[in-house]
Amino acid sequence: MAPSKNTDREAREARDRLRRYNARQSVHTHQVRRRVRDNVFALVGLVVVATLATFTQIYYFSAGPGKPAAKISASPTPTASAAAGTNIGNVPNKSVAQSRTWTGTLTLNNVKLGISLNGKAAPQAVASFVTDVKDNYFDGLLCWRLTNSPNFYVLQCGTSSATGADATQYSFGPLENTPSTNVYPAGSIVEARTSDNAYGQGHQFFITYKDTTIPADSAGGYSIFGQVTSGLSELNSKITSKGIVPPAAGSTTTTTTDGPPVVTTRITSVTIK
């Protein structure tokens, strides 16, 4: 039996959403990890049979180990690019998660969300989040990105930049607790990461405010490390339902379905125990 037109259209739309998401996140990452290139010109004069020849050599120096900046996938984290299996920055040991359930609150503006973190299913992601909370890392940071494509509903948080840029070089792996169906239930708290890199997770995270489908890339899916246990309906009524700021004319970084939320949203506080 031939596939229905609706099935074909939904598949195309899913592929298109992922392509747009990857392109947008690539821009964010390059804003954080622009490669610094210094052009050094050396003029070497050589006299051979009364002929003066000048040679110019250009040397390129890039920041850090010289690795190319990473592209961002469907759930991004603008951060340093890491080789497979390599952490960057002061990544806490997964034992910090204590293989247990953590509970607390995540307050966005005046919306108080109850949260639960699964330290057994996603110990490395939970260890990172818990450490950030204890260090007051998230206080005052933005939820800078909102999407509202069909079957794709994400509010992304954890940076001071309105463009999603991170100030610190920090990324870790591996992926944990990724859904085999590519479906992230409403209220999932998920690690953002760079595309095609299982060690590209960082400080940023996103909340799926409705059931969301994110096709996995070659690295796999995205680490679900927690769940919103209360307050999701208030989040939707006060923030996500207000929509996305319309893109400026000619903008290639935001769209009508992917951009900053109309309601400027900050992390007021996070508690965990």
N, C-alpha and C positions, 0 to 999 in steps of 0.2 A: 504494500500500500504506500502510495506517495505521501510524503509529509504534507501537512496542511499548510496553507499560506500563512496562517497565524504563527505556526511553529517556526517557519522560515523567517518571518519578520522578527519574531522575538529573538531568534538566534543572531540575526544581523544586528539588531539593536544592542544585544549584549556585547558583541564584538566591537561595535562602534563606541559604546560607553568605555570599554577597557582601553581602546586606542586613545580616546580623548583624555582619559584619566592619566595614562602613562605620559602623554605629551605634556600635560599640565604639571605633573609632578617633576618631570625632567627640568622644567623651567625653574621650579622652586629649589631643586637641588643645586643647580648651577649658580643660583643666587647665593647659596651658602658656601659652596666649594669651588669658587672660581679659581682656576689654575693661574698662579702668578707666574708670568713669563717676563723675564728680563732679557732684553736683546743686547748682547755685548758685541760690539764691532771692533775687530782688531785689524789694523792695516799693517801688513808686513811687506816691506819694500825689499825686493831682491833685484840685484843688478846682474843680469846675465847678458854678456856680449853687448853692453851699453844699452840694454832694454830694461826699463823699470816696470815691473808688474805688481799690481796691488791685488791682494786677495782679502776678501771679507768672509769672516766666519761668524756664524750666528749660533749662539748657544742658548738652549732653552732650559730654564730651571723651573720646576713645578713644586708646589707646596707639598710638605710631608714626604712620603716615599715615592712620589711621582706617579701615583696611580691615577687613572682617569676618574672623573667624577661619575657617580652612579646615577643611573636613571631611576625614576620613581614609578612604582606600580600602583595598582588600584588603591592601596592604602598606604600611603607614603609616610616616610619620616625623613625630612631633609637632614642628612647627617653624613658623616664621612663614609667613603666606600671601603668595604672590608673584603679581603680575599676569603675564599670559602673556608669556613671553620675558624675565622680570626675575629676576636673582639677588638674594639678600639675604645680607649678611654678607661676610666676607673669603674669597670663593670663588677658589681657585687657577686659573690659566690651564690649559687642557687640555694645553698643551705639556709640563707637568710629567710627564705619562704617557709621553712620549717615543715614543709609538706602538710600544711593545714589550711583551713578556711580562715580568711581574714574578713572582718566586717568593718564598715565605717560609713562615712558620708562624703559625697562630692558635691559641693555647692557651686553652681554656675549662676552668676548674678545673684538673684534671690531665690533661685530654684534649688531646693535641697533634695539630692538624690541619695537614696540608700544604696550602698554597693556591697557586693560580696566578691572576694578574690579567691581563686582556686589554686592554692599553693602546691597541691599535689599534682594536678593536671598540667600546670604551667609554672614550674618552680622558678625558672630563670626570669621570665617576664614579671612574675609577682615579686621576686627579689628586687628587681630593678625599680618597680613602681613603689614598693614599700620604702626602699631606701630614699627615693626622691621625695616621698611624703615626709619622712623623718628629717630630711634636709631642707624642708620647706621650698623645694625646687619649684613646685607648681603655682605657688601663691601669686596671683595677679596675672598669670599667663593667659593668652587668648585661646578661645575656640574659634579659630580663624577661617574655617572652611565648612561649608554646608553643601550637600548634594541632595537633589530630589528628582533624579531620573526614575522612570518606572523600575521597581524592584531594586533600587539602589539608593539607600537613605542613610547618610553618614554625617555625623558632626565630629570634626577632628579638632583636637585640643593639644596644648602643651608647648607653645612657643610664644615669644614676645613680639614676633614679627607678623605684620598683617599679610605678608606674602608667604608665610610658612617657613621662613629661614630659621635655622638653629644656630645659636651662638657657640655651641660646644661641639667638639669632635667626640662622638659617642655612638657606638653601635655594638650590637651583640646578637648571638644566636644560642641555640638553634631554634627552629620553629617548634611550637608546642600546641597541642590540642587544636589542630586544624580540622575543620569539618570536611568530611569526604564528599559531601553533597555540594560544597561551595555555598551553602546557605548559612547566613549568620542571623540567628533569631533576634527579634526586637529586644533591645536592652543589652546586647552583648557589648562587653568592653574588650577592645581588640588592639593589639600592638600594630602600629603603623610601621612600614618598612620600605626599603628601596626594592626595585624590581629585580627579579632573577638573583636574589641574594638572601639566602636563609639567615645570614648574619648581618642583615641590614636593618634590624630593629633598633629603636632608640628611645628617647624620652617621650616622643609623641604617641598618642593613642587616639582611637576613635570610638564613638558610641553609635551603634546602629539603632536609630530611633524608630524604625519599623523593620520588619523582616527584609533582609538584604541578600542579594546574590552577587558574589564577587568571583569571577572565573580565576582559577589558580594559574600562575605563570610557571615557568620551568623550575623555580625554586620550591613551589608548593603553594599552600594557602597562607592564611594569616592567623596568628596565635590569639585565640580567645582565652583571656586570663581572668575575666571577671564578668559580673552580671549586675545590671541595675535592678535592685529589688523593690524600689518604690520611687515615686516621683516622675516616672517617664511621661505620663499623661500631661503633667504640668509643664515639663520640658517642651513637649510638643505644642501645647496651647500658647505658651509664652515666648518661645524662641523659634523652633523649627518651622512652625506653621506660618510665621511672618515672612518667610521667603528669603530670597537671595538678592543681593544688591545687583541691579542690572549692569551688565558689562559696558565699559566705555566703548565708543565707536572704534572699531578696528582692533579691539582687544583680542589677543590670542591666548591669554592666561586664564580668563574667566568666561563662563557662559551663563545662560539663563538657568541652567540646571547644576552648575558647579561654580561656587564662588563664595565670597564672604557673606555671612548672614546679615540680614537687614538689622536685626537686633545685635549690636556689638556685645559679645559674650566673653566674659572672663571667668577664670577659676577663682572664686572668692576664697574658698578654703577646701582642704581635704583632711579628713581624719581617718585613722585606721588603727585597729587593734586585733 
